[in-house]
């Protein structure tokens, strides 16, 4: 139990990578706070995680014998973000891990000069600012503890560019910058900040993933073939599994990575190496 | 062939399933002897790529002196008794350890072992013939015929070289094992049973299987059966389970004890609710609402009116009226008079109604229709009866019948199930966990002629809720029903899965807090969309398996997102007071996990069929301990956690959109037609299809059948054939029938507004083209072979036909042409 006695807060925990990370953390003994918008967001053209899915993630975590706190939160809402952190501390007394996973894949699919003001703002507000809000709400708690690990879920789109994806790419690149700056600010205070860059993650059944399908949809890639198309672009010829990313966040959350901060860990089957 | 110490030999075993089973060596190679890491090495060896030509390595034996991968065949090839044709199973595969079979029996030991294995296997799978592979003095495949009436001595093996076996028995009964080698699993078989000699001259068995639970079961039952071989009179007398095991199985399938009932009869329970809140609304229908007090007054009048007409306690009173709030008062009035109500749907053909009235020997029928030969009472005469009050001593007692509900009969005519007050009260007591109460609003969606309505009506009124009676037209319109649910703020919804799937609207807008599924089997995967819109924390979904003969419900299973994601088919544990036990056709209790017929016991078992003593004696049986059961005819099995899994029917009873239908009843009715010389009815794609041998026009036959059968039992198609195809066994060849081209279906929906029907028909046409077969407005897309890929194509096809887009999620919510038309908004198909 590599995370025994630890408390982890995971955003975007209803499904997908968030569910995978939450369950992986719980499997290592961490109590978890599961946060998700649990509802659709106007402007996002695909259905987001639901309350039922969030409850299911909670159930899966509880099967590992840990305690679970479920919170509904839109990461654009600073007030709610602060409330969630306060609720977590009230429930558990401390907070050791933050997985900044909440993020949207669309609205995307347009060249940079055709992206609307609204779409650009939405993408950055959720994917970049949301992570910053969470981080800055959690950091004081961790600083007071002189202990903590923050993991920002970026993307290979945070390392390289993609066509018709400018908002997403900018936000994910921004996350890397945030990671490094925050790492420097918090290192003397014994709080670590790292980023994970997943490549194309398979929409696996048990996590009810949708991200890859949403990306394919916005890029106009055939739904029936998008998995093969994405997989063929990875040097390993296979998609990344959610468990692969989850395992990385577990390592970064644990004390095994105590000297790792300001780092970027890429889990992409070699995609961004070329 | 070298000995073990010098090396090991690999022998290839052909695995062509059509080839006769034989382990004759095909090739021969020497593999270096084992190193330190024996298991890993052995594993690596097993996984070495195979030569082309379907050749498989068989890991057969391991030697304690260090050699291992010996693959060999007939014992004659071996130069020492220590070498055998079995392998050591890898850790993680099922091992049973040593099972003591007892002292060496007299006579042919090998034959006895084989007989015991055969009988055990037969009981697991309900087989009358068992095929075993035997590795003994020679290698052969043998078959046993298992006939319960024959003597045990008459169990003998006959050689069947052209068959394949799933189980192999290694007979080493002349050998002591353990000293020289560790026998293991023979690959290519599901189970390996190895029998040899143990210390003290006893027979020892080892069971290996990749299915650990199966190995464990086999290891448990084999000694039990083996030990009875000498003393059992017949094969049927052999008991698979020990008395303790049987008791454990019975215990597992028993619901908790039901606390004693507070009331003796339905009217008493409702009277208590009435005293508590007389002004609370009890029943609503359209603009009429009756408070509990008003319901009480009206039903008392009905009771007095019936008694004045001589209706005595335990009489049977028919009710043939359209739905209304007053109908509920009439039913309650009949119960107050101490009589049982016999509900009849006014939409049924007259023939069926009169048959029911005759068969049930009704004292009277409350109706506005005519029933020749029976006393009819106009409902107004009862509702307006203001003379003397009823005498309490004429009221019902707990075991008096409360209702007779008629169900489809396999020989052509329906039969009446008699259910007493006590059973209905038990049902409400057993469902306390649903926390039903005066704050709830229920719907009566189902006809009073179906026992789901018994739960809807009395479950509601006995717990103080408000019952909203739904008109048949509203029930048939997904949009209107959804609006009713929303507007009436319904909290408790009872539905068949089919009807639920057609609900048209955003579940987030509803107040429903409890949905109970019944009447047909549920595929929980279709619930994901509902959960997303209305999570379990806000609304409970419960799947209940039940039968009319055991008072509506038997088991309950709480549904969660987990059930939907895994597609679990479990129907849950029995309600408190009910019990289930699974038995084989001979009535023997089967082990946990083995399929068989579900027998239902407990307080819900009804009194039997009215005036059908023989049938009642057949289906309602008493076991040796005096417990009374109903043999359901449903296939199922008990899971280790005590939940029941429903596996279908044993016979020809089917569920059509929630209605219980005996195919035999339909074919019997068709055969009664003077123009029909042979008839067969099958179910395909959720529809009834009939095939007749006749010179007459099928439409004319259908018209005549419509005068006898209710609309849900009318076949969608009647196809003329020259003769009914039979299999080589002389049975009806259902597969051939299902593949025959059929005549076009006749629409069965009542005609509603024209534009709606037009849109529905166009949509049917689009579906029909996509799915390649005739489609009716109530056909389920997925039952007809649709999947999510075809769903996308359907959306495009509908767009091409001028309809708006159809999101796949919507198709999952309403998978019928009628439902899709409803989604488009009353079907006024404005092309976009």
Contacts between the chains, C-beta under 8 A, distances in Angstrom:
chain1	res1	chain2	res2	distance
A	47	B	532	7.5
A	50	B	531	7.3
A	50	B	532	4.0
A	50	B	533	7.6
A	50	B	535	6.9
A	51	B	535	4.2
A	51	B	537	7.2
A	51	B	538	8.0
A	52	B	531	3.8
A	52	B	532	5.4
A	52	B	534	7.8
A	52	B	535	3.8
A	52	B	536	6.5
A	52	B	561	5.3
A	53	B	532	7.0
A	53	B	561	6.9
A	55	B	535	5.6
A	55	B	536	6.4
A	55	B	537	6.0
A	55	B	561	6.9
A	56	B	560	7.4
A	56	B	561	4.1
A	56	B	562	6.6
A	56	B	565	7.5
A	59	B	560	7.2
A	59	B	561	7.7
A	59	B	562	6.6
A	205	B	565	7.3
A	206	B	565	7.2
A	208	B	565	7.5
A	223	B	792	7.6
A	224	B	789	7.1
